[in-house]
Amino acid sequence: MKAIRIFSTCLLLLPFVSCTQVANKGSDAATEKKVESLLSRMTLEEKIGQMNQITSYGNIEDMSSLIKKGEVGSILNEVDPVRINALQRVAMEESRLGIPLLIARDVIHGFKTIFPIPLGQAASFNPQIAKDGARVAAIEASSVGIRWTFAPMIDIARDPRWGRIAEGCGEDTYLTSVMGAAMVEGFQGDSLNSPTSIAACPKHFVGYGAAEGGRDYNSTFIPERRLRNVYLPPFEAATKAGAATFMTSFNDNDGIPSTGNAFILKDVLRGEWGFDGLVVTDWASASEMISHGFAADSKEVAMKSVNAGVDMEMVSYTFVKELPALIKEGKVKESTIDEAVRNILRVKYRLGLFDVPYVDEKQPSVMYDPSHLKVAKQAAVESAILLKNDKEVLPLQESLKTIAVVGPMANAPYEQLGTWIFDGEKAHTQTPLNAIKEIVGDKVQVIYEPGLAYSREKNPAGVAKAAAVAARADVILAFVGEEAILSGEAHCLADLNLQGDQSALITALAKTGKPVVTIVMAGRPLTIGQEVEESTAVLYSFHPGTMGGPALADLLWGKAVPSGKTPVTFPKMVGQIPVYYAHNNTGRPATRNEVLLDDIAVEAGQTSLGCTSFYMDAGFDPLFPFGYGLSYTTFKYSNVKLSSASLKKDDVLTVTFDLENTGKYKGTEVAQLYIQDKVGSVTRPVKELKRFTRVTLKPGEKKNVSFELPVSELAFWNIDMVKVVEPGDFGLWVATDSQSGEEVFFKVVD
């Protein structure tokens, strides 16, 4: 693929080894010498200036004045290469020491060519998709001078009310670790100093996805053991993948805001993992410690942030204002400032900014390169999840004469791009309506009646009109979901049903008696039990980006076969949240044979319900479990074998099994390996994903597939807060999702 290098060897080993990290290590000695030489010539004011990140604003003269005095280390939100070069020229040629600026931007799932939102990319269970998407984003963003992005977001999120679930990889620690590391590799390429590489910034460090009530910016309470077992591993994997920078999170955990948390920033990130890049605050998260009640004023903000291990402050300006006095008073040591500046300069040298600070303003545009659109379409194809397909209504047959296309998301070019697309352009978005018209040509009549102009609209007359028109068709394609603004930062919801009159639209369409294929485009899992029941087929696409239309059209007509899997559990109703597959057992675990609300006898005794852990009105199971997704074909798992039923802690377990395509279409199955540690010094999850692989098979084809799992990966933080593999019995499943498969057993011995 043009302009995109594939690093498959590294990806096979993620998150345990990194090509980027290896590439960066070679120049460390030379880089450190340059860093120390430059640091020795800096004044205190120039050091503090490097720790100051400002946002771009209209008056370039004012910014230039600050840069010339050495008071700015980084600028974010500038995307004009002419202005970037002008500002960089001031830094390089007019400031005393000629230290280049680090230009930053939120490039989350694409710069111009927009890929599916990260939650959608995670649904592909394909780290190459994540890596290619980040590589395309880096190529396009770096072409205008951006060399730093605030991604990937690798917060574990188990509450779909939280709008920022859209930006991450879902609920699972292992999947997030693999996909996040792949994104780091994609953004940073094979070497940070390549002009097309941009520094990755894993965020939000740490625990932000566990915000109480799914309300953004809210407090979390994650005990250290759970923090280490669940929330920290993706960040450790990103460190091993060579991530150049980290960002602190907005939340406080157990009363300590992340921006002032020395335990996570110094003890864990620096001490345990050996991270030597720079740590930046989130937007004004330093000064927000005043609102938290953790700091009395801006002076205490600067003191607590820097002493905790923060290197650069994003836009709240307390460092430049307060650090000189704090150093004079001895409340912050200048050696602490020196260490922060070392971390900043180190990243700038590794990016090659001292050698090549400017961007070529006259280079041919790389935006929307055909190769970029090709991989964006493939990402959208692999991210789509087939949730239901009764009567094999999909793929659509050539015998169809008339198709009704309805719903507010059928031709919504802006909305299908999803959240965090500052630079995406709806004019380049290819929508389902246009793609459907192109794929059928003049062979099929396409009737388009949206019914609702946008997802939140309440318009009974529009619903009635759409249903009347759709009744004339052979099949109805209903495109529903969420507008882009309904997910992402600060966009949390207490109600996860379809907004507006979209549910009424699906009900009205179902009453026509015609097959209804519901396609959902959204930023989170929605509570769509009723809509699933009323629909003949359901295809779920987390906001699919620029090429979402052609991707969905190919899937509907069978030019591509669905292979996506749910990266997060779909609840039946909001009251089940948090609901996730890797929960701990209780002393009275649910059996899935519960007596539900309508089954309870009048004047029933107190023990008549079995005394297990479930909801009387929702039962135990979710609407769809983690790892779930259908295909147009069917797959059979058999002959699961283990290399040994008894292993030592330094052994590697090999799991082999046969996977057969028992249907009539060529398809790709995501085979998943789960384990359960039966007894531990602390209670362990009922299942944990440890491996997955995509296997493509022709009809009737059978392959013997294998996984290798080092026993060392069964380690967890035990009752003594030590990471160990404890001897004992384990269960293992190889399956199509987290609720399927036949259990086999092995044990670990001392």
Buried (B, 14 or more C-beta within 10 A) or exposed (E): BEEBEEBEEBBEEBBBBBBBBEBBEEBEEEBBEBBEEBBEEBEBEBBBBBBBBBBBEEEBEEBBBBBBBBBBBBBBBBBBBEBBBBBBBBBBEEBEBEBBBBBBBBBBBBBBBBBBBBBBBBBBBBBBBBBBBBBBBBBBBBBBBBBBBBBBBBBBBBBBBBBBBBBBBBBBBBBBBBBBBBBBBBBBBBBBBBBBBBBBBBBBBBBBBBBEEBBBBBBBEBEBBBBBBBBBBBBBBBBBBBBBBBBBBBBBBBEBBBBBBBBBBBEBBBEEBEBBBBBBBBBBBBBBBBEBEBBEEBBBBBBBBBBBBBBBBBBBBBBBBBBBEBBEEEBBEEEBBBBBBBBBBBBBBBBBBBEBBBBEEEEEEBBBBEBBBBBBBBBBBBBBBBBBBEEEBBBBEEEBEBBBBBBBBBBBBBBBBBBBBEBBBBEBBBBBBBBBBEBBEEEBBBBBBBBBEBBBBEBEEBBBBBBEBBBEBBBBBBBBBBBBBBBBBEBBBEEBBBBBBBBBBBBBBBEBEBBBBBBBBBBBBBBBBBBBEBBBBBBBBBBBBBBBBBBBBBBBBBEBBBBBBBBBBBBBBBEBBBBBBBBEBEEEBBEEEBBBEEEEEEEEEEEEBEEBBBBEEBBBBBBBBBBBBBBBBBBEBEEBEBBEEEBEBEBEBEBBBBBBBEBEBBBBBBBBBBBBBEEBBBEBBBBBBBBBBBBEBEBEEBBEBEBEBBBBBBBBBBEEEEEBBBEBEBBBBBBBBBBBBEEBEBEBEE
